[in-house]
Amino acid sequence: MYGTIFNLRIKPNHEEALLKVFNEDQSTPLGMVAWFIMKPDSTDIWIGVAVFESQEAYVANSESPSQHQTFMALMDHLEAEPEWTDGIFVIGQIA
């Protein structure tokens, strides 16, 4: 599996609006296994994880027009572009 872990620096008072953007599109990209957004107890920077079946599926999603549109809508609520860490997930379990 392949994917990314990313950090979201949300503008003050934009949490609800950001969640609305995430919830507007309920479609699942081809090859996506799972995705999560965490609001940590220890920081205001949210952490996201997106998992895909393959690097090819991940790249295809990141280059898709619909993903670009969603990304631009997300940026309205972020202080800066997310910090991305892409790579192969070497071990894990889906319960």
SVG drawing of the C-alpha trace seen along z (x, -y; Angstrom):
<svg xmlns="http://www.w3.org/2000/svg" viewBox="-22 -33 30 40">
<polyline fill="none" stroke="black" stroke-width="0.4" points="0.0,0.0 1.1,-3.6 -0.1,-6.9 0.6,-10.1 0.6,-11.6 -0.1,-15.3 -0.3,-18.2 -3.1,-20.8 -2.5,-24.3 -6.1,-25.5 -7.0,-29.2 -8.5,-30.4 -12.3,-29.7 -12.2,-27.6 -12.5,-24.1 -16.2,-23.6 -15.9,-25.0 -12.9,-22.7 -14.9,-19.7 -17.7,-20.7 -15.4,-20.6 -14.2,-17.2 -17.8,-16.0 -19.2,-17.5 -17.6,-14.9 -18.6,-11.4 -17.1,-9.7 -14.2,-7.2 -11.3,-7.6 -10.3,-4.6 -7.8,-2.6 -8.3,-4.3 -8.2,-2.0 -8.9,-4.5 -8.3,-8.1 -8.4,-9.7 -8.1,-13.2 -7.0,-13.5 -7.3,-16.5 -4.4,-15.8 -4.8,-16.6 -1.3,-18.2 -1.4,-20.7 -3.6,-22.7 -2.1,-21.1 -4.4,-18.4 -2.9,-15.2 -4.3,-13.4 -3.6,-10.0 -4.6,-8.7 -3.9,-5.1 -4.1,-3.7 -3.7,-0.3 -0.7,-1.5 1.5,-4.5 -0.1,-4.6 -3.6,-4.9 -2.3,-7.6 -0.7,-9.6 -3.8,-9.3 -6.0,-10.7 -3.6,-13.5 -3.6,-14.5 -7.4,-14.3 -9.4,-17.4 -11.9,-16.6 -9.1,-16.2 -7.6,-19.6 -11.0,-21.2 -11.3,-19.8 -7.7,-20.8 -8.5,-24.4 -11.6,-24.5 -9.5,-23.2 -6.9,-25.9 -9.5,-28.5 -9.4,-27.3 -5.7,-26.6 -2.9,-29.0 -0.4,-27.2 -0.2,-24.2 -0.2,-20.9 3.1,-19.3 3.1,-15.9 5.1,-12.8 4.5,-10.2 5.6,-6.6 5.0,-2.9 3.2,-1.6 5.4,1.4 3.2,2.8 -0.3,2.3 -3.6,3.8 -7.2,2.9 -9.5,4.3"/>
</svg>
